[in-house]
Amino acid sequence: MSGYDWLDDDAFCATFVRGLTPHEALARLGIEVFDGDDEEGEIDEGLISACLAEGGTILSEWNGFAGTLDEVLRPLSAGTVTASVFVNVNRVASFEHYVDGRSVLSFDPLFPGDEDGIPEDYLADRVELGLVGDKSEGGLAAALLLAERITEVRPNASSDVVAAHGVLDY
């Protein structure tokens, strides 16, 4: 997954948040925010790393799923937009898109299904990226590109550097 080498290929959750800094994004979750790599090695579960990206922040979790939860995405997307791409070691995957506190689009990027019920705003992008039909041609890489398009948040040269992190119990 070009540009996302810092994500674990087997199990990750990446949440794109438009217009917020890493500290602002984590603070919206009501958790204590730590700078950079402080205490990162001591945390087993619930670690959310926040990286600065062009247009906003990308939150990432290794083997986590907080970015798929309504109680996380609702406050995180207030006044802005978010998109999350999740996959676990069993190849269970999801794509979640929220706008201003409400769910707008949700599907499995590995088995996205047909076009029925897809908001017209996203259908052309999903077709172009291979994210429709019985089996996704684009897969997780295409889902990450869709998240970039929807949120206008893209990784840059510093996106592999953790600017802040926090721990979320879920």
Sequence and secondary structure as in RCSB ss.txt:
>XXXX:A:sequence
MSGYDWLDDDAFCATFVRGLTPHEALARLGIEVFDGDDEEGEIDEGLISACLAEGGTILSEWNGFAGTLDEVLRP
LSAGTVTASVFVNVNRVASFEHYVDGRSVLSFDPLFPGDEDGIPEDYLADRVELGLVGDKSEGGLAAALLLAERI
TEVRPNASSDVVAAHGVLDY
>XXXX:A:secstr
 TT TTS SSSEEEEEEET  HHHHHHTTT  EEETTTTGGG  S EEEEEEEBTEEEEEEES  GGG HHHHHH
HTTTSEEEEEEE TT  EEEEEEETTEEEEEE SSS B STT  HHHHHHHHHTT  BSS SSHHHHHHHHHHHH
HT B  TTTTS  EEEE   
